[in-house]
Amino acid sequence: MYTNAQRKNFFVRNLNKAVLAIGLIQAVLGILCVLAYGNHLQEIVLMNLHYGVFSNFIKLLFAIGMIVNLVLQIYPILEIFETWLPSIYGYGTNPN
């Protein structure tokens, strides 16, 4: 995404803001979990949920999020391979 950005400074500034916002949200949620569960707080957040339809729905969303996260992590690697493969195998070059 950074390589395709037209205004790289704008991209970096927005990326920093997004990372900061996500960090603040995680900190607030962490504090709320400690306040809600106290000493009974388990390290795996999904284990703190009571059994029921709502908790199963949250667990399903978590599983979908993990799958999407893996795909997003592979995307930059695929971009690198797209640039390397033509140069390795000679695709797109003129044989003359």
N, C-alpha and C positions, 0 to 999 in steps of 0.2 A: 504494500500500500504506500509505503514511504517513497519507493522508487517511482511510482506513478503519480504522486502528488505534484500539482502544478506549483503550489506555494508551500515549500518545505518548512519554512519557519512557522507558518500558520498551523500546519499539521502537527509539528512537535509541540507547540503551545497547547493545542487542543488535546493531544495525547497526554500531556502532563496533567491537565485539568481533569481528564477522565480517570487517570490513575489515582489522583488525589481524592476525587469524589468516591471512588470505589473503596479506597482505604478508609475514609471516614465512615462510610456506611458499614463496613465490616467491623470497625472499632465500636460503633454505636450498638450494632447487633450483638457483639460479644459482651459488652457491658450489660445489655438487657438480659441476655441469657444467664449471666452470672447472678444478676439480681433476681431473676425469676426462679431459677433452680437451686441456687445456693450451693451447698456442699454436695448435692446429688447430681451435679452437672457432669455428664460423661463427655469424653473427648470427641467421640463421633456424634455430631449434632443430631443426626437422624435417630440415634438410639434414645434421645430424650423425649421424642414424640410418643404420645399414647397410641395404642393400636386402634385403628378405625379407618373409615373411608378417607377422611382428610389426610391422615398420615400416609396412607398408601398412595394417594394422589401426589403428595409432596415427594415421596420416594421415587415415583415414576418420573416426575419432572426433573429430579436430581439425576436420574439415570440418563434421561434424554440430554440434559445439559452436559454430562460427562462425554457422551458420544459426540456431540457437536464440538466440544472443546478439543477432542482429539483431532477432528477434521481440520479445525482452525490451526492447530499446531503443525499439521503436515503441509498446509498451503505454502508457507515460505520455502520449504524444501522442494516442493514441486516447481516453484518458480525458478529456483536455482538449476534444477535438472533440465528445465525447458531451455535455458541458455547454454548449458553444457552439451547436451546431446547433439544438437546440430554441428557443433565444432568437432566433436569426437568422431561421429560417423559420416561427416562430410555432407550432410543434408543442407540444401540451400546454397551450396557453393557451385561456382561455374567450373566444370571440368576442363575448359579450354585454357 
